């Protein structure tokens, strides 16, 4: 029995040494696990990887633009309104309807209201579909896709 105890103690010490030899890298940002892995856009370098800050109050993804006139929140709108369609993963049905978001891209920031849901095949978690008015304040419409970061205002 004494030999068994010594072997068990040696195995425990060896295991503890192996675990402590592999520290956790806390400098790497946490990535949202449901984000699609689209390749970067050739024009922007933006990808749909979503980086969430430690407090999960800031999000990033791709910004695109749309031209609909009514969305999932039931509020009519047009291309001149400062609105966005939030990605389905973060929209939560209609729970985000009417919320305000602050969007930043290329050193420019705009504020817009959530009035629609962007389907998951077009917007992964972290991405927003912007009205033409919002997009054009951040970049020319012909750019089509931009890297954005955003937070609830």
Backbone as a printed PyTorch tensor [residue, N CA C, xyz], in Angstrom:
tensor([[[  0.8160,  -1.1840,   0.0000],
         [  0.0000,   0.0000,   0.0000],
         [  0.8620,   1.2500,   0.0000]],

        [[  2.0080,   1.2450,   0.6580],
         [  2.8880,   2.4030,   0.7060],
         [  3.4130,   2.7350,  -0.6800]],

        [[  3.7110,   1.7100,  -1.4910],
         [  4.1990,   1.9410,  -2.8560],
         [  3.1030,   2.5980,  -3.6840]],

        [[  1.8710,   2.1120,  -3.5180],
         [  0.7450,   2.6950,  -4.2470],
         [  0.5940,   4.1700,  -3.8980]],

        [[  0.6850,   4.5310,  -2.6240],
         [  0.5580,   5.9290,  -2.2060],
         [  1.6710,   6.7920,  -2.8030]],

        [[  2.9170,   6.2440,  -2.8250],
         [  4.0240,   6.9920,  -3.4120],
         [  3.8120,   7.2040,  -4.9090]],

        [[  3.3270,   6.1600,  -5.6180],
         [  3.0640,   6.2900,  -7.0510],
         [  1.9500,   7.2990,  -7.3150]],

        [[  0.9310,   7.2550,  -6.4950],
         [ -0.1830,   8.1910,  -6.6550],
         [  0.2960,   9.6190,  -6.4170]],

        [[  1.1520,   9.8270,  -5.4150],
         [  1.6870,  11.1540,  -5.1260],
         [  2.5610,  11.6330,  -6.2750]],

        [[  3.4100,  10.7650,  -6.8140],
         [  4.2640,  11.1290,  -7.9460],
         [  3.4170,  11.4770,  -9.1720]],

        [[  2.3740,  10.7100,  -9.4280],
         [  1.4990,  10.9760, -10.5720],
         [  0.7940,  12.3240, -10.3980]],

        [[  0.3620,  12.6450,  -9.2000],
         [ -0.3080,  13.9140,  -8.9220],
         [  0.6450,  15.0770,  -9.1320]],

        [[  1.8820,  14.9580,  -8.6410],
         [  2.8840,  16.0140,  -8.8090],
         [  3.2070,  16.1970, -10.2870]],

        [[  3.3490,  15.1070, -11.0380],
         [  3.6540,  15.1840, -12.4710],
         [  2.5090,  15.8490, -13.2300]],

        [[  1.2900,  15.4930, -12.9020],
         [  0.1210,  16.0820, -13.5460],
         [  0.0330,  17.5680, -13.2460]],

        [[  0.2670,  17.9540, -12.0180],
         [  0.2370,  19.3680, -11.6310],
         [  1.3060,  20.1490, -12.3800]],

        [[  2.4800,  19.5620, -12.5800],
         [  3.5530,  20.2320, -13.3170],
         [  3.1650,  20.4220, -14.7720]],

        [[  2.5060,  19.4310, -15.3750],
         [  2.0820,  19.5560, -16.7670],
         [  1.0200,  20.6360, -16.9270]],

        [[  0.0680,  20.6960, -16.0210],
         [ -1.0020,  21.6920, -16.1010],
         [ -0.4420,  23.0880, -15.9120]],

        [[  0.4370,  23.2830, -14.9560],
         [  0.9690,  24.6190, -14.7080],
         [  1.9600,  25.0440, -15.7770]],

        [[  2.4710,  24.1030, -16.5840],
         [  3.4210,  24.4440, -17.6330],
         [  2.7270,  25.0440, -18.8500]],

        [[  1.4070,  24.9850, -18.9230],
         [  0.6640,  25.5090, -20.0690],
         [ -0.2290,  26.6610, -19.6160]],

        [[  0.3470,  27.8670, -19.4790],
         [ -0.4740,  28.9900, -19.0200],
         [ -1.5140,  29.3860, -20.0650]],

        [[ -2.5890,  29.9870, -19.6280],
         [ -3.6450,  30.4520, -20.5160],
         [ -3.2570,  31.8190, -21.0520]],

        [[ -3.3440,  31.9830, -22.3600],
         [ -3.0190,  33.2620, -23.0010],
         [ -4.2330,  34.1750, -22.9100]],

        [[ -4.1710,  35.1750, -22.0480],
         [ -5.3000,  36.0850, -21.8550],
         [ -5.2350,  37.2910, -22.7850]],

        [[ -4.2190,  37.3680, -23.6480],
         [ -4.1160,  38.4980, -24.5720],
         [ -4.9180,  38.2750, -25.8490]],

        [[ -5.3490,  37.0420, -26.1020],
         [ -6.1080,  36.7380, -27.3060],
         [ -7.5750,  37.0940, -27.0720]],

        [[ -8.2190,  37.8640, -27.9960],
         [ -9.6210,  38.2160, -27.7940],
         [-10.5270,  36.9940, -27.8680]],

        [[-11.6230,  37.0430, -27.1430],
         [-12.6030,  35.9730, -27.1700],
         [-13.3920,  36.0970, -28.4720]],

        [[-13.5770,  35.0030, -29.1660],
         [-14.3350,  35.0320, -30.4130],
         [-15.6930,  34.3920, -30.1890]],

        [[-16.7170,  35.0320, -30.7120],
         [-18.0790,  34.5250, -30.5880],
         [-18.1680,  33.2210, -31.3560]],

        [[-18.6770,  32.1840, -30.7520],
         [-18.6290,  30.8560, -31.3470],
         [-19.6150,  30.6510, -32.4720]],

        [[-20.6350,  31.4960, -32.6230],
         [-21.5990,  31.2860, -33.6900],
         [-21.2870,  32.1120, -34.9230]],

        [[-20.1860,  32.8460, -34.9240],
         [-19.8490,  33.6800, -36.0740],
         [-19.4630,  32.8150, -37.2660]],

        [[-19.9520,  33.1920, -38.4450],
         [-19.5760,  32.4970, -39.6710],
         [-18.1320,  32.8140, -39.9980]],

        [[-17.4950,  31.9330, -40.7020],
         [-16.0920,  32.1270, -41.0610],
         [-15.9840,  32.4720, -42.5430]],

        [[-16.5770,  33.5940, -42.9500],
         [-16.4590,  34.0470, -44.3180],
         [-15.0430,  34.5580, -44.5460]],

        [[-14.5230,  34.4220, -45.7730],
         [-13.2070,  34.9920, -46.0470],
         [-13.3010,  36.5090, -46.0110]],

        [[-12.1910,  37.1930, -45.7760],
         [-12.2150,  38.6390, -45.7570],
         [-12.6980,  39.1950, -47.0880]],

        [[-13.4100,  40.3020, -47.0260],
         [-13.8450,  40.9790, -48.2340],
         [-12.6220,  41.5480, -48.9350]],

        [[-12.4760,  41.3430, -50.2510],
         [-11.2970,  41.8440, -50.9440],
         [-11.1640,  43.3620, -50.8590]],

        [[-12.2860,  44.0780, -50.8000],
         [-12.1990,  45.5350, -50.8020],
         [-11.9510,  46.1240, -49.4210]],

        [[-12.2950,  45.3940, -48.3550],
         [-12.1900,  45.9850, -47.0250],
         [-11.2960,  45.2240, -46.0760]],

        [[-11.0840,  43.9390, -46.3330],
         [-10.3480,  43.1250, -45.3860],
         [-11.2240,  42.7110, -44.2210]],

        [[-12.5160,  43.0610, -44.2540],
         [-13.4250,  42.7300, -43.1550],
         [-13.7880,  41.2620, -43.2180]],

        [[-13.8640,  40.6290, -42.0840],
         [-14.3440,  39.2560, -42.0340],
         [-15.5270,  39.2160, -41.0870]],

        [[-16.2310,  38.0940, -41.0740],
         [-17.3720,  37.9820, -40.1950],
         [-17.0050,  37.4060, -38.8450]],

        [[-15.7100,  37.2820, -38.5380],
         [-15.3070,  36.8860, -37.1970],
         [-15.7690,  37.9980, -36.2740]],

        [[-16.3460,  37.6360, -35.1890],
         [-16.8690,  38.6340, -34.2670],
         [-15.9910,  38.6790, -33.0470]],

        [[-15.4480,  39.8270, -32.7570],
         [-14.6250,  39.9960, -31.5760],
         [-15.4570,  40.7280, -30.5470]],

        [[-15.5740,  40.1520, -29.3810],
         [-16.3670,  40.7390, -28.3160],
         [-15.4280,  41.1420, -27.1990]],

        [[-15.5940,  42.3600, -26.7110],
         [-14.7230,  42.8300, -25.6430],
         [-15.0000,  42.0430, -24.3720]],

        [[-14.1550,  42.2340, -23.3940],
         [-14.2850,  41.5010, -22.1330],
         [-15.6430,  41.7340, -21.4870]],

        [[-16.2320,  42.9330, -21.7000],
         [-17.5310,  43.2290, -21.1080],
         [-18.6720,  42.9210, -22.0500]],

        [[-18.3880,  42.4460, -23.2540],
         [-19.3940,  42.1180, -24.2550],
         [-20.3040,  43.3010, -24.5540]],

        [[-19.7590,  44.5180, -24.5570],
         [-20.5710,  45.6810, -24.8700],
         [-20.2290,  46.2370, -26.2430]],

        [[-19.1840,  45.7450, -26.8580],
         [-18.7660,  46.2090, -28.1650],
         [-18.6540,  45.0130, -29.0970]],

        [[-19.1290,  45.1820, -30.3310],
         [-19.1600,  44.0900, -31.2930],
         [-18.5060,  44.5480, -32.5880]],

        [[-18.0730,  43.6190, -33.4080],
         [-17.5360,  43.9890, -34.7070],
         [-17.9130,  42.9420, -35.7350]],

        [[-17.9600,  43.3790, -36.9790],
         [-18.3290,  42.5010, -38.0740],
         [-18.3070,  43.2660, -39.3730]],

        [[-19.2130,  42.8920, -40.2690],
         [-19.3050,  43.5260, -41.5740],
         [-20.5200,  44.4420, -41.6220]],

        [[-20.3540,  45.5680, -42.2890],
         [-21.4640,  46.4780, -42.5290],
         [-21.8010,  46.4560, -44.0040]],

        [[-23.0560,  46.2250, -44.3200],
         [-23.5450,  46.2400, -45.6890],
         [-24.7180,  47.2150, -45.7390]],

        [[-25.3170,  47.4430, -46.9100],
         [-26.4690,  48.3350, -46.9570],
         [-27.6370,  47.6790, -47.6860]],

        [[-28.8630,  48.1860, -47.3920],
         [-30.0840,  47.6080, -47.9490],
         [-31.0400,  48.7140, -48.3880]],

        [[-32.1280,  48.3100, -49.0740],
         [-33.0900,  49.2930, -49.5920],
         [-34.5420,  48.9230, -49.3060]],

        [[-34.8400,  48.0890, -48.3290],
         [-36.2210,  47.7180, -48.0150],
         [-37.0130,  48.9330, -47.5320]],

        [[-38.3350,  48.7570, -47.3810],
         [-39.1820,  49.8520, -46.8920],
         [-39.9350,  49.5140, -45.6130]],

        [[-39.9100,  48.2680, -45.1920],
         [-40.5050,  47.8640, -43.9160],
         [-39.7610,  46.6230, -43.4460]],

        [[-39.5930,  46.5010, -42.1280],
         [-38.8150,  45.3870, -41.6020],
         [-39.5470,  44.5950, -40.5560]],

        [[-38.8160,  43.7540, -39.8590],
         [-39.3900,  42.8390, -38.8770],
         [-39.9900,  43.5530, -37.6660]],

        [[-39.6250,  44.8150, -37.4570],
         [-40.1960,  45.5680, -36.3360],
         [-41.5260,  46.2070, -36.7040]],

        [[-41.9020,  46.1400, -37.9900],
         [-43.1930,  46.6450, -38.4350],
         [-43.2510,  48.1490, -38.6540]],

        [[-42.1230,  48.8270, -38.5820],
         [-42.0780,  50.2740, -38.7650],
         [-41.6600,  50.5930, -40.1990]],

        [[-42.4800,  51.3450, -40.9480],
         [-42.0670,  51.7190, -42.3060],
         [-40.8710,  52.6700, -42.2650]],

        [[-40.0260,  52.6000, -43.2870],
         [-38.8500,  53.4680, -43.3690],
         [-38.4430,  53.6040, -44.8200]],

        [[-37.4780,  54.4840, -45.0770],
         [-36.9230,  54.5960, -46.4350],
         [-35.4110,  54.7180, -46.3590]],

        [[-34.7830,  54.8490, -47.5050],
         [-33.3270,  54.8300, -47.5760],
         [-32.6670,  56.0350, -46.9220]],

        [[-33.4370,  57.0830, -46.6230],
         [-32.8850,  58.2770, -45.9800],
         [-32.9000,  58.2090, -44.4550]],

        [[-33.5600,  57.1970, -43.8930],
         [-33.6510,  57.0730, -42.4380],
         [-32.3680,  56.4900, -41.8550]],

        [[-32.0210,  56.9290, -40.6610],
         [-30.8140,  56.4490, -39.9590],
         [-31.1900,  55.1830, -39.1730]],

        [[-31.2270,  54.0630, -39.8920],
         [-31.6770,  52.7890, -39.3160],
         [-30.7370,  51.6560, -39.7050]],

        [[-30.8720,  50.5420, -38.9810],
         [-30.1130,  49.3300, -39.2890],
         [-30.9890,  48.1040, -39.1340]],

        [[-30.5760,  47.0440, -39.8130],
         [-31.1350,  45.7150, -39.5910],
         [-30.0640,  44.9440, -38.8300]],

        [[-30.4130,  44.4930, -37.6250],
         [-29.4650,  43.7520, -36.7900],
         [-29.4460,  42.2900, -37.2210]],

        [[-28.2910,  41.6670, -37.1060],
         [-28.1680,  40.2530, -37.4410],
         [-29.1330,  39.4250, -36.5960]],

        [[-29.6630,  38.3690, -37.1920],
         [-30.6760,  37.5420, -36.5320],
         [-30.1700,  36.9340, -35.2230]],

        [[-28.8840,  36.5860, -35.1680],
         [-28.3260,  35.9550, -33.9650],
         [-28.4230,  36.8620, -32.7400]],

        [[-28.3020,  38.1670, -32.9270],
         [-28.3390,  39.0990, -31.8040],
         [-29.6810,  39.8140, -31.6790]],

        [[-30.5460,  39.6980, -32.6780],
         [-31.8230,  40.4120, -32.6890],
         [-32.7890,  39.8890, -31.6380]],

        [[-32.7900,  38.5820, -31.3830],
         [-33.6790,  38.0280, -30.3600],
         [-35.1450,  38.2330, -30.6930]],

        [[-35.5570,  37.8400, -31.8930],
         [-36.9440,  38.0620, -32.3190],
         [-37.1380,  39.5300, -32.6310]],

        [[-37.8920,  40.2180, -31.7750],
         [-38.0790,  41.6650, -31.9440],
         [-37.6080,  42.4270, -30.7060]],

        [[-36.8460,  41.7760, -29.8480],
         [-36.4440,  42.3970, -28.5840],
         [-35.5160,  43.5930, -28.7540]],

        [[-34.8470,  43.7150, -29.8900],
         [-33.9330,  44.8430, -30.1090],
         [-34.5830,  45.9830, -30.8940]],

        [[-35.8500,  45.7860, -31.3190],
         [-36.5490,  46.8260, -32.0740],
         [-36.5470,  48.1430, -31.3010]],

        [[-36.1570,  49.2100, -31.9770],
         [-36.1450,  50.5370, -31.3730],
         [-34.8780,  50.8820, -30.6130]],

        [[-34.0110,  49.9080, -30.3610],
         [-32.7480,  50.1910, -29.6620],
         [-31.8620,  51.0500, -30.5580]],

        [[-31.0000,  51.8250, -29.9360],
         [-30.0790,  52.6800, -30.6660],
         [-28.6800,  52.0810, -30.6070]],

        [[-27.9880,  52.1070, -31.7550],
         [-26.6190,  51.6040, -31.8330],
         [-25.7060,  52.7040, -32.3490]],

        [[-24.4730,  52.6750, -31.8680],
         [-23.4230,  53.5970, -32.3200],
         [-22.4430,  52.7760, -33.1390]],

        [[-22.2930,  53.1230, -34.4190],
         [-21.4960,  52.3470, -35.3660],
         [-20.2640,  53.1480, -35.7700]],

        [[-19.1070,  52.4990, -35.7830],
         [-17.8610,  53.1570, -36.1590],
         [-17.1830,  52.3830, -37.2800]],

        [[-16.6590,  53.1410, -38.2630],
         [-15.8860,  52.5440, -39.3520],
         [-14.9980,  53.6220, -39.9520]],

        [[-13.7550,  53.2930, -40.1680],
         [-12.8330,  54.2230, -40.8000],
         [-12.7020,  55.5530, -40.0730]],

        [[-12.8000,  55.5490, -38.7560],
         [-12.6680,  56.7720, -37.9710],
         [-13.9300,  57.6170, -37.9180]],

        [[-15.0160,  57.1670, -38.5440],
         [-16.2870,  57.8960, -38.5220],
         [-17.2820,  57.1330, -37.6610]],

        [[-18.1600,  57.8700, -36.9710],
         [-19.1590,  57.2570, -36.1010],
         [-20.5330,  57.8380, -36.3920]],

        [[-21.5380,  56.9760, -36.4450],
         [-22.9260,  57.3960, -36.6240],
         [-23.8030,  56.6450, -35.6310]],

        [[-24.9740,  57.1960, -35.3770],
         [-25.9520,  56.5620, -34.5020],
         [-27.1760,  56.2150, -35.3390]],

        [[-27.7380,  55.0280, -35.1040],
         [-28.9010,  54.5830, -35.8660],
         [-29.8220,  53.7650, -34.9660]],

        [[-31.0640,  53.5760, -35.4350],
         [-32.0830,  52.8410, -34.6870],
         [-32.3090,  51.4840, -35.3520]],

        [[-32.4750,  50.4370, -34.5520],
         [-32.7360,  49.0860, -35.0500],
         [-34.2110,  48.9900, -35.4340]],

        [[-34.4750,  48.6740, -36.7230],
         [-35.8550,  48.5600, -37.1980],
         [-36.1210,  47.2770, -37.9720]],

        [[-35.1110,  46.4330, -38.1100],
         [-35.2740,  45.2500, -38.9490],
         [-34.2760,  44.1740, -38.5270]],

        [[-34.4840,  42.9710, -39.0560],
         [-33.5840,  41.8450, -38.8420],
         [-32.9030,  41.5040, -40.1560]],

        [[-31.6070,  41.3620, -40.1230],
         [-30.8520,  40.9230, -41.2940],
         [-30.7570,  39.4000, -41.2110]],

        [[-31.2630,  38.6800, -42.2210],
         [-31.2330,  37.2110, -42.1880],
         [-29.8170,  36.6680, -42.0370]],

        [[-29.7130,  35.5210, -41.3710],
         [-28.4040,  34.9450, -41.0610],
         [-27.5860,  34.6120, -42.3070]],

        [[-28.2100,  34.3760, -43.4370],
         [-27.4120,  34.0950, -44.6360],
         [-26.7120,  35.3410, -45.1650]],

        [[-27.1300,  36.5360, -44.7000],
         [-26.4940,  37.7820, -45.1160],
         [-25.6680,  38.4320, -44.0130]],

        [[-26.0630,  38.2420, -42.7640],
         [-25.3760,  38.8850, -41.6340],
         [-25.1120,  37.8630, -40.5360]],

        [[-23.8570,  37.5930, -40.2670],
         [-23.5340,  36.7280, -39.1330],
         [-23.5470,  37.5660, -37.8610]],

        [[-23.4270,  36.9250, -36.7330],
         [-23.4270,  37.6180, -35.4490],
         [-22.3470,  38.6950, -35.4350]],

        [[-22.7290,  39.9070, -35.0520],
         [-21.8050,  41.0310, -35.0120],
         [-21.9340,  41.9550, -36.2020]],

        [[-22.5280,  41.4830, -37.2880],
         [-22.6810,  42.2950, -38.4940],
         [-24.0120,  43.0270, -38.4880]],

        [[-24.0530,  44.1560, -39.2060],
         [-25.2680,  44.9490, -39.3430],
         [-25.4950,  45.2810, -40.8080]],

        [[-26.7680,  45.3320, -41.2170],
         [-27.1540,  45.7990, -42.5340],
         [-27.6460,  47.2310, -42.3290]],

        [[-27.0140,  48.1810, -42.9770],
         [-27.2640,  49.5950, -42.7340],
         [-28.1520,  50.1890, -43.8250]],

        [[-28.9560,  51.1840, -43.4620],
         [-29.6770,  51.9170, -44.5010],
         [-28.6430,  52.6430, -45.3520]],

        [[-29.0470,  53.0690, -46.5330],
         [-28.1290,  53.8050, -47.3950],
         [-27.6570,  55.0810, -46.7130]],

        [[-28.5360,  55.7280, -45.9500],
         [-28.1630,  56.9600, -45.2520],
         [-27.0530,  56.7110, -44.2380]],

        [[-27.1570,  55.6280, -43.4720],
         [-26.1410,  55.3000, -42.4700],
         [-24.8370,  54.9160, -43.1610]],

        [[-24.9200,  54.0110, -44.1290],
         [-23.7190,  53.5340, -44.8100],
         [-22.9620,  54.6970, -45.4440]],

        [[-23.6860,  55.6070, -46.1130],
         [-23.0190,  56.7000, -46.8330],
         [-22.3280,  57.6960, -45.9030]],

        [[-22.6970,  57.7190, -44.6230],
         [-21.9760,  58.5590, -43.6550],
         [-20.6530,  57.9230, -43.2450]],

        [[-20.5250,  56.6070, -43.4810],
         [-19.3030,  55.8820, -43.1170],
         [-18.3880,  55.6230, -44.3130]],

        [[-18.9850,  55.4320, -45.4870],
         [-18.2050,  55.1090, -46.6890],
         [-19.0960,  55.3100, -47.9120]],

        [[-18.4910,  55.4350, -49.0820],
         [-19.2930,  55.5300, -50.3050],
         [-20.0850,  54.2320, -50.5300]],

        [[-21.3070,  54.3490, -51.0460],
         [-22.1520,  53.1710, -51.2680],
         [-21.4880,  52.1550, -52.1910]],

        [[-20.6910,  52.6040, -53.1500],
         [-20.0760,  51.6610, -54.0800],
         [-19.0290,  50.7620, -53.4240]],

        [[-18.6490,  51.0760, -52.1980],
         [-17.7340,  50.1960, -51.4590],
         [-18.4400,  48.8820, -51.1200]],

        [[-19.7390,  48.9390, -50.8110],
         [-20.5530,  47.7410, -50.6140],
         [-20.4470,  47.0570, -49.2710]],

        [[-19.2380,  46.8000, -48.7920],
         [-19.0070,  46.1110, -47.5160],
         [-17.8850,  46.8280, -46.7860]],

        [[-18.1110,  47.1140, -45.5080],
         [-17.0770,  47.7560, -44.7000],
         [-16.9290,  47.0310, -43.3650]],

        [[-15.7610,  47.1600, -42.7850],
         [-15.5320,  46.6420, -41.4320],
         [-16.1400,  47.6410, -40.4600]],

        [[-16.9210,  47.1430, -39.5090],
         [-17.5510,  48.0240, -38.5190],
         [-17.3230,  47.5020, -37.1050]],

        [[-17.4240,  48.4070, -36.1640],
         [-17.5600,  48.0420, -34.7580],
         [-18.7720,  48.8180, -34.2790]],

        [[-19.4740,  48.2730, -33.3150],
         [-20.6700,  48.9490, -32.8420],
         [-20.9610,  48.5780, -31.3990]],

        [[-21.7820,  49.4150, -30.7860],
         [-22.2350,  49.1840, -29.4090],
         [-23.6170,  49.7840, -29.2570]],

        [[-24.3250,  49.3450, -28.2350],
         [-25.6080,  49.9470, -27.9470],
         [-25.3740,  51.3300, -27.3480]],

        [[-26.1120,  52.3140, -27.8340],
         [-25.9210,  53.6970, -27.3760],
         [-26.7490,  53.9590, -26.1270]]])
